Amino acid sequence: MQSGSLSVGDGLSISSQVGVQDVFDDIRRDLADLLDAERYRHSVRTARVCRVLARRYGVDEERAYLAGLLHDCGKGRSLEILYGERARELERLDALTLETRALHHSFIGAHLSRTRFGVEDAEILDAICFHPTGSDDFGLLGRILYLADYLEPGRKFPDRKKLLDLAFDDLNGVLIEVIERRTTHLKSKGRAVHPRTEELWRVVQEEANPVECMIRNSTNG
């Protein structure tokens, strides 16, 4: 475990390993009541992948684990919870998100992470809020959650493990591949691709292939 502190609940900063584990034990118990059994197991698996990727890329492991653990805590709930509590997450809802029920849970999850689980870390909340689509504002934590959600061991597609292994050497390369796969899947179902996803793809492409992108942008200009 990396040194540092985890800020949860009423500004409480917990820096000891025992303290952090006690907090996670409480969160896991609460999540087990909040989610159905498979969604809970998916959340724990995602959190574990977040942790090992965070360790590889120098991101705080416990922050990454917490983001993975809570990323789907809004599943099975209606946007009415946001309206009823006049949640600040309402300000971030755009038209496409409102029209796409599959995206609602992440905004609800960010709200619950903040109000029920006491998460105050803005980067964790953003990672949870935008984990289904990605965001061009994502740093390493958001990108790690985006990948972990797709590549956790419960996902059953042939090269899942290969992609996860590759992510330890080339996070952005695998991120581009996963974005493109998810985009292709959405289009094959006749569903809209959120502009945030396209913007994340563009930003990561520029980081991974700066010269190629510079030439392409110069030609297009």
C-alpha positions in Angstrom: 0.0 0.0 0.0 1.3 3.4 -0.8 1.7 6.0 1.9 -0.7 9.0 2.0 -4.2 9.6 3.2 -7.7 8.9 2.0 -10.3 11.5 2.6 -13.8 10.1 3.3 -16.7 11.1 5.4 -16.9 14.5 7.1 -13.4 15.4 6.0 -11.9 12.5 7.9 -8.4 11.8 6.6 -7.3 8.2 7.2 -3.6 7.5 6.7 -3.0 4.2 8.5 -3.4 0.9 6.7 -5.7 -0.4 9.4 -7.9 2.7 9.2 -8.2 2.5 5.4 -9.1 -1.2 5.5 -11.7 -0.5 8.2 -13.3 2.1 5.9 -13.2 -0.3 2.9 -14.8 -3.1 5.0 -17.6 -0.7 5.9 -18.1 0.4 2.3 -18.1 -3.2 1.0 -20.8 -4.2 3.6 -22.9 -1.2 2.5 -22.4 -2.0 -1.2 -23.4 -5.6 -0.7 -26.7 -4.3 0.6 -27.1 -1.7 -2.0 -26.3 -3.8 -5.1 -27.3 -7.1 -6.5 -24.8 -9.9 -6.0 -23.3 -9.9 -9.4 -23.0 -6.1 -9.6 -21.3 -6.2 -6.2 -18.8 -8.8 -7.4 -18.1 -6.8 -10.5 -17.4 -3.7 -8.4 -14.9 -5.6 -6.2 -13.2 -7.1 -9.3 -13.0 -3.6 -10.9 -11.6 -2.1 -7.7 -8.9 -4.8 -7.7 -7.9 -4.1 -11.3 -7.9 -0.4 -10.5 -5.5 -1.0 -7.6 -2.9 -3.0 -9.6 -3.0 -0.6 -12.6 -2.6 2.3 -10.1 0.4 0.7 -8.6 2.0 0.3 -12.0 1.5 3.9 -13.0 2.2 5.6 -9.7 -1.4 6.5 -8.9 -2.5 6.3 -5.3 -3.7 2.7 -5.0 -6.4 3.3 -2.4 -8.0 6.2 -4.3 -8.1 4.0 -7.4 -9.5 1.1 -5.4 -12.2 3.4 -3.9 -13.2 4.7 -7.4 -13.5 1.1 -8.7 -15.5 0.0 -5.6 -18.0 2.7 -5.9 -18.2 3.2 -9.7 -21.5 1.3 -10.1 -23.1 2.2 -6.7 -25.9 4.1 -8.6 -27.1 1.1 -10.5 -30.8 0.3 -10.3 -31.7 3.8 -9.2 -33.7 6.5 -10.9 -32.6 10.1 -11.7 -35.4 11.1 -9.4 -32.9 10.7 -6.5 -31.0 13.6 -8.0 -34.0 15.8 -8.6 -35.4 15.0 -5.2 -32.2 16.0 -3.4 -31.4 18.9 -5.9 -28.1 17.3 -6.4 -25.2 19.3 -7.9 -24.7 16.4 -10.4 -27.8 17.6 -12.2 -25.8 20.5 -13.6 -23.6 18.0 -15.4 -26.4 16.2 -17.2 -26.5 16.9 -20.9 -29.3 16.1 -23.4 -27.7 12.9 -24.7 -27.1 11.6 -21.2 -30.7 12.4 -20.2 -31.9 10.4 -23.2 -29.6 7.4 -22.5 -30.7 5.4 -19.4 -27.5 3.4 -19.4 -25.6 6.6 -18.5 -27.8 7.6 -15.6 -26.2 5.4 -13.0 -22.8 7.0 -13.1 -24.2 10.5 -12.2 -26.3 8.9 -9.4 -23.2 7.0 -8.3 -21.1 10.2 -8.1 -23.9 11.7 -6.0 -24.2 8.6 -3.7 -20.4 8.4 -3.4 -20.4 12.0 -2.1 -23.5 12.0 0.1 -23.7 8.4 1.3 -20.1 7.3 1.3 -18.5 10.7 2.1 -16.1 10.8 -0.8 -14.8 14.4 -1.2 -12.0 13.7 -3.8 -13.1 15.6 -7.0 -11.0 13.3 -9.2 -12.6 10.2 -7.8 -16.0 11.7 -8.2 -15.3 12.7 -11.8 -14.0 9.2 -12.6 -17.2 7.7 -11.3 -19.4 10.3 -13.0 -17.9 9.8 -16.4 -16.8 6.2 -16.3 -19.2 4.9 -19.0 -18.2 7.4 -21.6 -14.8 8.7 -20.5 -13.8 12.3 -20.6 -11.1 14.4 -22.2 -10.4 15.8 -18.7 -9.5 12.3 -17.4 -6.1 11.9 -15.8 -4.6 8.6 -15.0 -7.2 7.7 -12.3 -10.2 8.2 -14.7 -8.4 6.3 -17.5 -7.6 3.4 -15.1 -11.2 3.1 -14.0 -12.5 3.3 -17.6 -10.2 0.3 -18.5 -10.7 -1.6 -15.3 -14.5 -1.6 -15.8 -14.0 -3.1 -19.2 -11.2 -5.5 -18.5 -12.0 -6.9 -15.0 -11.8 -10.8 -14.9 -15.6 -11.2 -15.0 -15.8 -9.9 -18.5 -16.0 -12.8 -20.9 -14.4 -12.0 -24.3 -11.4 -13.9 -25.8 -8.5 -11.4 -25.5 -9.6 -9.7 -22.3 -6.5 -11.0 -20.3 -4.2 -10.1 -23.2 -5.5 -6.5 -23.3 -5.2 -6.2 -19.5 -1.6 -7.5 -19.6 -0.8 -5.0 -22.4 -2.2 -2.2 -20.3 0.7 -2.6 -17.9 3.1 -1.6 -20.7 1.0 0.7 -22.8 -2.0 2.2 -21.0 -2.9 4.7 -23.7 -2.5 2.1 -26.5 -5.0 -0.2 -24.8 -7.2 2.7 -24.0 -7.5 3.6 -27.7 -8.3 0.0 -28.5 -11.0 -0.2 -25.9 -12.6 3.1 -26.9 -12.7 2.0 -30.5 -14.2 -1.4 -29.6 -16.9 0.2 -27.4 -17.6 2.8 -30.1 -18.0 0.1 -32.7 -20.3 -1.8 -30.4 -22.6 1.2 -29.8 -22.8 2.0 -33.5 -23.6 -1.6 -34.3 -26.6 -1.3 -32.0 -27.7 2.0 -33.5 -26.8 3.9 -30.4 -25.2 7.3 -30.2 -21.6 7.7 -29.2 -21.2 10.4 -26.6 -19.0 13.4 -27.6 -17.0 12.9 -24.4 -15.9 9.5 -25.7 -14.8 11.0 -29.0 -12.9 13.7 -27.1 -11.1 11.2 -24.9 -10.1 9.2 -28.0 -8.8 12.4 -29.6 -6.8 13.4 -26.6 -5.3 10.0 -26.0 -4.4 9.7 -29.7 -2.6 13.0 -29.6 -0.6 11.8 -26.6 0.2 8.4 -28.1 1.0 9.6 -31.6 1.9 13.3 -31.3 3.8 13.5 -34.7 1.1 11.7 -36.6 -1.6 13.9 -35.1 0.4 17.1 -35.8 0.8 16.2 -39.4 -2.9 15.2 -39.8 -4.0 18.5 -38.1 -1.7 20.5 -40.3 -3.1 18.8 -43.4 -6.7 19.3 -42.3 -6.0 22.9 -41.5 
